[in-house]
Amino acid sequence: MEQTKINKDLILRERLAIERTVMANQRTFLSFLRTALYFSIAGLTINELLALRYATIVAGLFFIISFLLLIAGVVTYLKQKKKIAKSRKQVGSNVDMVEE
């Protein structure tokens, strides 16, 4: 008689892998956020540090880059979060066929 048996080690490994993926996704988002903040701070301080003729334009470019990085980070985070949620539903769907 064949019976399906769930491999609990496999399920645990899958859950842990998904948790690592969640943490990696969060780390990536925080990296985008950190970089966006660096660019915005550079935009704020460009006028003080350098006496450029077009310092306002350069500062504006830094702010635009900062905003684009923030948007890219949020979009990437949300896309990956959706993929992870889809993967989470499939945990444990792999079963081993065991004869008893």
N, C-alpha and C positions, 0 to 999 in steps of 0.2 A: 504494500500500500504506500503510495507516495503522499507526502504531506509537505506543505510549505513551512519553512521555519525561517524566521527573521534573524539575520546575523546581527546581533547587538553590537559587536565590535565595529562592524562596518557602519552602522548607524551612528555610533559615537564618533568615529573618524570623520564621517560626513558632517555631522553637526559642528565638530571642532574646526573643520576646514571652512565651513560657512562663517563661523565666528571670526576666524582669522581674516577672512575676506571682508567682513563687515568692518573690522578694525583697520584694515588696509585702506578701505574706502574712506573712512573717517580721517585717517592720516593724510590721504591725498587731498581731501577737501581742506584740511587745515593748512597744508602746504600752499595751496592756491590762495587761501585767505591771507597767510603770512606774506606771500609775495605781493599780493594786492596792497596790503598795508605798507610794505616797503616802498612801493611805487608812489603811494599817496603821500607818505612822509617825504620822499624825495621831491615830490611836486610842491609840498609846503615849504621846504627849506631851500629850494633852488634860488629863490630871489635873495635870500640872506647870504648864501655862500658865494655865489658868482655874480659879478656885475656884467651881465650880458644885456645886449640891446633887446633881444627877443626872449627874455627870461619868462615873461608871462605866457608866451606861446609854448615854450619848453615845459613850463609847469603844467599848462593845460594838457599837453601831450602825456605827461606822466599821469595825470588824473584820468584821462581817457583809457590809457593802458591799464591802470589800476581797476577801473570799472569793468573793462572787458575781461580781465583776469578773474574778477569776482563772479561775473556772469558765467564764464566758462567753468569755473569751479562748481558753482551751484548746479549747472546743467549736467556736468559729468557725474556729480554726486547723486543726483536724482535718477539718472539713467542706470547707474550701477546699482542703486538701491532697489530699483524695480527688478533688475535681473537677479539680484540676490534673493528677493522675495519669491520669485518664480522658482529658484533653485531650492529654497527652503521647503517648498511644497513637495518636492520630489524626494526628500530625505526618507529613507526606509522603503522606497518603492522597489529596491533591488532585493529580491528574496533568493535564498539558496534552496534548491530542491534537495531534500534529504530523505533517504529511504529509512524507514524504521521497521 
